[in-house]
Amino acid sequence: MIPTPQEAWNILIQYNEGEFHQKHGRIVGDVMKWYAQELGYGEEADFWEAVGILHDLDYEKYPDQHCIKSQEMMREMGMDERLIHATASHGFGITVDIKPEHEMEKVLFATDELTGLIGAAAMMRPSKSVKDMEVKSLKKKYKDKRFAAGCSRDVIEQGAGMLGWELDALLEKTLQAMKDSNNVD
C-alpha cells in the first residue's frame, strides 16, 4: 500500500501527538513534493510527499529505535517496501545502515535536518517567517555552529554530496521549497 498524502497524515497523527512533530512532518512532506516537481518526478509528487510526512513516524514514541521501529510499523500496515526503504534511509549512518539510493531518498536525507535549521533561523527573524528570508542570512546562521546545534551540518553536507550538489544550491532550493509551503509560517 502506498498512502496518499492525506492517508499518510492520518497515520502520522496516530503516532505523533506533539505539534512540533506533526508540523515537521507536514513541512518535510511539502518540501519533498516541491523537490519531486522541481527534479522532474511530478508524477510521483504525492509519493514523495507521503514519504516526507511519514519519515519520522516512530520518532515521538520510539526515539531510541528511530528508523528501525518505523519499518516494523509500516510493514504491519502493509506499506510498500519503497516507502519503507525511503523513510528508513534518512537515518543512514545514524541509526540504520540503509543507504539512500534513489534521488528522492537523497533529498530526504539532505533536507530533513536542513528544514529544522531553516525553521530555527526563521524564528530569529522579526517576521518569524521564512517568507522574507534571504539565502545570505540563512548561510550566516548555517555557518554559526552554535546556532541550532542539534541540526547536523555533517548530515546536510553529506546529503548535498550524495546529490552531487554544492551546499549553496541545497540551501537555496530548500529555502525556496519552504517558502512555497502552505504549512510554513
C-alpha positions as CSV (number, residue, x, y, z in Angstrom):
1,M,0.0,0.0,0.0
2,I,1.2,3.5,-0.8
3,P,-0.8,6.0,1.2
4,T,-2.0,9.3,-0.3
5,P,-0.6,12.4,1.5
6,Q,-3.9,12.6,3.5
7,E,-3.7,9.0,4.5
8,A,0.0,9.5,5.5
9,W,-1.1,12.5,7.6
10,N,-3.8,10.4,9.3
11,I,-1.2,7.7,10.1
12,L,1.4,10.3,11.3
13,I,-1.0,11.9,13.8
14,Q,-1.9,8.4,15.3
15,Y,1.7,8.1,16.5
16,N,2.8,11.7,16.9
17,E,0.6,13.8,19.1
18,G,3.1,16.7,19.6
19,E,2.5,19.8,17.5
20,F,6.2,20.0,16.7
21,H,6.5,16.5,15.1
22,Q,3.2,17.0,13.3
23,K,4.3,20.3,11.8
24,H,7.7,18.9,10.9
25,G,6.0,16.0,9.0
26,R,3.9,18.5,7.1
27,I,6.8,20.7,6.2
28,V,9.1,17.9,5.1
29,G,6.2,16.5,3.1
30,D,5.8,19.8,1.3
31,V,9.5,20.1,0.7
32,M,9.6,16.6,-0.8
33,K,6.7,17.3,-3.0
34,W,8.3,20.6,-4.2
35,Y,11.6,18.7,-5.0
36,A,9.6,16.0,-6.9
37,Q,8.2,18.6,-9.1
38,E,11.5,20.5,-9.4
39,L,13.5,17.5,-10.3
40,G,11.2,16.0,-12.9
41,Y,9.3,13.5,-10.8
42,G,6.0,15.3,-10.9
43,E,4.0,12.1,-11.5
44,E,5.4,10.8,-8.2
45,A,4.9,14.0,-6.2
46,D,2.2,12.5,-3.9
47,F,4.5,9.6,-3.1
48,W,7.4,11.9,-2.3
49,E,5.1,13.9,-0.1
50,A,3.9,10.8,1.7
51,V,7.5,9.8,2.3
52,G,8.2,13.2,3.8
53,I,5.1,13.1,6.0
54,L,5.9,9.7,7.4
55,H,9.7,9.9,7.6
56,D,9.6,10.4,11.4
57,L,6.7,8.1,12.1
58,D,8.4,6.4,15.0
59,Y,10.3,9.3,16.5
60,E,7.9,10.5,19.1
61,K,7.1,7.1,20.6
62,Y,10.3,5.3,19.9
63,P,13.2,7.8,19.7
64,D,15.8,5.2,20.6
65,Q,14.6,3.0,17.7
66,H,14.1,5.8,15.2
67,C,14.1,4.5,11.6
68,I,14.1,0.9,13.0
69,K,10.7,0.7,14.6
70,S,9.0,2.5,11.7
71,Q,10.0,-0.3,9.4
72,E,8.2,-2.8,11.5
73,M,5.2,-0.5,11.9
74,M,4.9,0.2,8.2
75,R,5.2,-3.5,7.3
76,E,2.4,-4.3,9.8
77,M,0.3,-1.7,7.9
78,G,1.1,-3.3,4.6
79,M,3.0,-0.4,3.2
80,D,5.1,-0.6,0.0
81,E,8.7,-1.5,0.5
82,R,9.9,1.5,-1.5
83,L,8.2,3.8,1.1
84,I,9.7,1.8,4.0
85,H,13.2,1.9,2.5
86,A,12.9,5.6,1.7
87,T,11.8,6.7,5.2
88,A,14.3,4.4,6.9
89,S,17.2,5.6,4.7
90,H,17.1,9.1,6.2
91,G,18.7,7.6,9.3
92,F,21.7,6.3,7.4
93,G,24.8,6.3,9.4
94,I,22.9,7.4,12.5
95,T,20.5,4.6,13.4
96,V,20.5,2.4,10.4
97,D,22.8,1.1,7.6
98,I,20.2,1.6,4.9
99,K,21.8,3.9,2.4
100,P,19.8,6.4,0.4
101,E,19.8,5.2,-3.2
102,H,17.1,6.9,-5.2
103,E,17.3,10.6,-5.7
104,M,14.2,11.0,-3.5
105,E,15.9,9.3,-0.6
106,K,19.0,11.5,-1.0
107,V,16.8,14.6,-1.0
108,L,15.1,13.4,2.2
109,F,18.4,12.7,3.8
110,A,19.8,16.1,2.8
111,T,16.7,18.2,3.7
112,D,15.4,16.7,6.9
113,E,17.9,18.4,9.2
114,L,18.1,21.5,6.9
115,T,14.3,22.2,7.3
116,G,14.9,22.3,11.1
117,L,17.7,24.7,10.7
118,I,15.7,26.9,8.4
119,G,12.8,26.8,10.8
120,A,15.0,27.8,13.7
121,A,16.5,30.7,11.6
122,A,13.0,31.9,10.8
123,M,12.2,32.1,14.5
124,M,15.1,34.5,15.0
125,R,13.7,36.9,12.4
126,P,11.5,39.9,13.3
127,S,8.8,38.4,11.0
128,K,9.2,34.9,12.4
129,S,8.9,33.7,8.8
130,V,10.8,32.1,6.0
131,K,8.8,34.1,3.5
132,D,11.2,37.1,3.7
133,M,14.4,35.2,4.5
134,E,17.3,35.5,2.1
135,V,19.9,32.8,1.3
136,K,22.6,35.2,2.6
137,S,21.1,35.3,6.1
138,L,20.5,31.5,6.1
139,K,24.2,30.9,5.2
140,K,25.2,33.1,8.1
141,K,23.1,31.1,10.5
142,Y,24.3,27.8,8.9
143,K,28.0,28.8,9.5
144,D,27.4,29.5,13.2
145,K,27.9,26.0,14.6
146,R,26.3,27.2,17.9
147,F,23.1,28.1,16.2
148,A,20.6,25.2,16.0
149,A,23.4,23.0,17.1
150,G,21.1,19.9,17.1
151,C,20.8,20.2,13.3
152,S,23.7,18.3,11.9
153,R,25.7,20.2,9.4
154,D,27.6,17.0,8.6
155,V,24.4,15.2,7.6
156,I,23.3,18.2,5.5
157,E,26.7,18.4,3.7
158,Q,26.8,14.6,3.3
159,G,23.3,14.8,1.7
160,A,24.4,17.6,-0.7
161,G,27.3,15.4,-1.7
162,M,25.1,12.4,-2.3
163,L,23.0,14.5,-4.7
164,G,26.1,15.9,-6.4
165,W,25.1,19.5,-5.4
166,E,27.0,22.3,-3.9
167,L,25.9,23.2,-0.4
168,D,24.7,26.6,-1.6
169,A,22.3,25.0,-4.1
170,L,20.8,22.8,-1.5
171,L,20.3,25.7,0.9
172,E,18.8,27.9,-1.8
173,K,16.4,25.2,-3.2
174,T,15.3,24.0,0.3
175,L,14.6,27.6,1.4
176,Q,12.5,28.1,-1.7
177,A,10.6,24.9,-1.1
178,M,9.8,26.1,2.4
179,K,8.8,29.5,1.2
180,D,6.4,27.8,-1.2
181,S,4.9,25.6,1.5
182,N,1.4,26.4,3.0
183,N,2.5,24.8,6.2
184,V,5.4,27.1,7.0
185,D,4.9,30.5,8.6
